[in-house]
Amino acid sequence: MKKAVFTQALLNAALTALYIVGIALFFFYASQMFGPDGKSPLIPVMMLLLFVSSAAITGFLVLGRPILWYLDGRKSDALSLLGSTIGILLVLAVLTGVVLAMMNA
């Protein structure tokens, strides 16, 4: 695999992970920001808007460049980038699980 492809995959995965951390922190502190009872009808609206926006943002971060490269004829690089980005995200998920397991042991 080319170094540029792996570097781009690292960047894509890092930005995606950073976005996920931001959303997770938002959820973690949401009750402190909006109150613990959560009885506003706007909460489900906000949650659905956040869900749709998150799907679009993470889709762009993970799929955007591979699709462009694929359409530009760089099919091998595009598939390598997509696979590498997904692989890095899976490694981050496993590492997060290991850290959680160690914290609860």
C-alpha atoms as one frame of an Amber mdcrd trajectory, in Angstrom:
protein
   0.000   0.000   0.000   1.195   3.487  -0.782   2.259   5.695   2.094  -0.031
   8.511   0.901  -3.049   6.202   1.008  -2.272   5.049   4.551  -1.641   8.636
   5.678  -5.001   9.691   4.246  -6.661   6.704   5.943  -5.134   7.742   9.276
  -6.396  11.287   8.771  -9.904  10.106   7.823 -10.070   7.750  10.813  -8.660
  10.353  13.224 -11.166  12.990  12.130 -14.005  10.487  12.353 -12.884   9.366
  15.824 -12.563  12.976  16.949 -16.088  13.693  15.741 -17.379  10.589  17.560
 -15.642  11.667  20.778 -17.275  15.093  20.483 -20.741  13.598  20.034 -20.157
  11.123  22.887 -19.112  13.944  25.206 -22.214  15.865  24.186 -24.403  12.879
  25.127 -22.502  12.353  28.375 -23.026  15.955  29.487 -26.438  16.561  27.867
 -28.416  16.072  31.074 -26.270  18.698  32.791 -26.785  21.131  29.927 -30.510
  20.579  29.324 -31.761  19.244  32.646 -32.128  15.674  33.882 -35.855  15.226
  33.231 -35.677  15.646  29.434 -39.376  16.353  28.922 -39.099  18.788  26.044
 -40.610  17.730  22.712 -37.576  19.278  21.032 -35.264  16.589  22.402 -36.379
  13.869  19.933 -36.171  16.423  17.112 -32.629  17.348  18.118 -31.667  13.669
  18.437 -32.958  12.820  14.963 -31.277  15.872  13.444 -28.033  14.907  15.148
 -28.409  11.317  13.917 -28.929  12.370  10.300 -26.157  14.973  10.466 -23.782
  12.447  12.023 -24.505   9.914   9.302 -23.755  12.536   6.657 -20.579  13.775
   8.341 -19.118  10.348   9.052 -20.171   9.148   5.612 -18.304  12.063   4.097
 -15.225  11.456   6.251 -15.074   7.720   5.532 -16.445   7.539   1.971 -15.805
  10.959   0.432 -12.244  10.635  -0.834 -12.516   6.938  -1.777 -15.507   7.740
  -3.974 -13.649  10.632  -5.613 -10.592   8.483  -6.211 -12.725   5.662  -7.591
 -14.455   8.009 -10.021 -11.061   9.437 -11.045  -9.929   5.951 -12.042  -7.804
   5.261  -8.958  -9.881   2.207  -8.087  -7.140   0.274  -6.298  -6.147   3.280
  -4.183  -9.807   4.011  -3.417 -10.476   0.493  -2.167  -7.231   0.484  -0.168
  -8.161   3.808   1.417 -11.650   2.648   2.321 -10.405  -0.643   3.747  -7.606
   1.035   5.681  -9.912   3.687   7.134 -12.417   1.071   8.268  -9.597  -1.103
   9.619  -8.141   1.765  11.643 -11.584   2.589  13.041 -12.037  -1.057  14.052
  -8.636  -1.054  15.777  -9.646   2.108  17.647 -12.917   0.432  18.682 -11.066
  -2.635  19.981  -8.548  -0.472  21.845 -11.394   1.504  23.397 -13.007  -1.753
  24.496  -9.735  -2.958  26.014  -9.304   0.324  27.918 -12.906   0.074  29.189
 -12.349  -3.523  30.281  -9.151  -2.569  32.092 -10.874   0.349  33.821 -13.669
  -1.906  35.080 -11.392  -4.773  36.175
